[in-house]
Amino acid sequence: MVNSFVRLAAAFLGVVTLAGCAGSEAAITAPPGVPAATSCGEVNIAVNPWSGYAANVAVVKYLLEQEVGCTVGAIELSETSSWAGLADGSIDVILENWGHDDLKKKYIDRQKVAVELGLTGNKGVIGWYVPPWMAKTYPDITDWTKLNDYAELFQTAESGEKGQFLAGDPSFVTNDATLIKNLKLDYTVVYAGSEDKLIAAFRKAQTKKTPLIGYFYEPQWLLSDIKLVHIPLPNYTPGCDAVADAVACDYQPYDLDKIGRKAFVDSGSPAATFLKNWTWTNADQNAVAKDMTKGLTAEQAARKWADAHRTTWEKWLP
């Protein structure tokens, strides 16, 4: 079955052209001796595999084409591959970056081919969740120290004698296997394979009242339909996740940001100014993502949002 992200992202597929790469801070004006771009030209956006990101692309693509006069290509890539695209010139911008300090050090600090373009305005949360019926039936299941008492409840054919912890796409940011080991929990990670399958599993668990514990995150439109219950893990403190094999704390809260290809930003393209100015809220993203998932095309969902939020996006224009 084709997952919902593939259906959402298919609308964005574009032609990729190679461009040159070149420091560190995002200055939107062209450097000395380089004339500012008089037209937008082509902009290539990375499309990462979750519906919220697809919503970002829908609105940004629509407005860049309709209001700035750009030709926009959208290329489906994993998070890591998107950063490599900034280096080889095939990608101009990553619209939603979840941390990745290691990649920032590599591509921004050392190779100097990428720059930060500021925050998206979205607040990101990654964590462990159960469907609402479980939190109501087993009130102490939201205490991580009690999870071993319920491990047998979560056993599946895939998890064997351990409880199943359901993850999503293997390419997503995740510490779950390490957390399970270091917190000494009787669980094993099983991958649903995609965001779409993870959503379907939580929907089924709530509807059928079947046990499920798994990885989830916000912003995510499903949370407006099903109020999944977050299980707090040991408190996150800066640096507690610095050593990958030693992580025993919850996920950090994310102020999601944008990353641009330095040569593109330095070109003076009006698209770079637009992308630096673009910010919106979790509610904005969720509304567009939900419309796309419920049947609107990317362009229809973007137009619907743009028509209702003109005063917001007019501030993004160069």
ABEGO torsion letter per residue (X at the ends): XBBAAAAAAAAABBBBBBBBBXXABBBABBBBGBBBBABAEBBBBBBBBBAAAAAAAAAAAAAAAAAAGBBBBBBBBBAAAAAAAAAAGABABBABBBEGAAAAAAAAAAAGABBBAEBAGBBBBBBBBBBAAAAAABAAAABAAAAAAAAAAABBAAAEABBBBBBBBAABBBAAAAAAAAAGBBBBBBBAGBAAAAAAAAAAAAAAGBBBBBBBBOBBAAAAABBBBBBBBBBBBBGAAABAAABABBBBBBBBBBBBBAAAAAAGBAAAAAAAABBBBAAAAAAAAAAAAAGBBAAAAAAAAAAAAAAAAAAABX
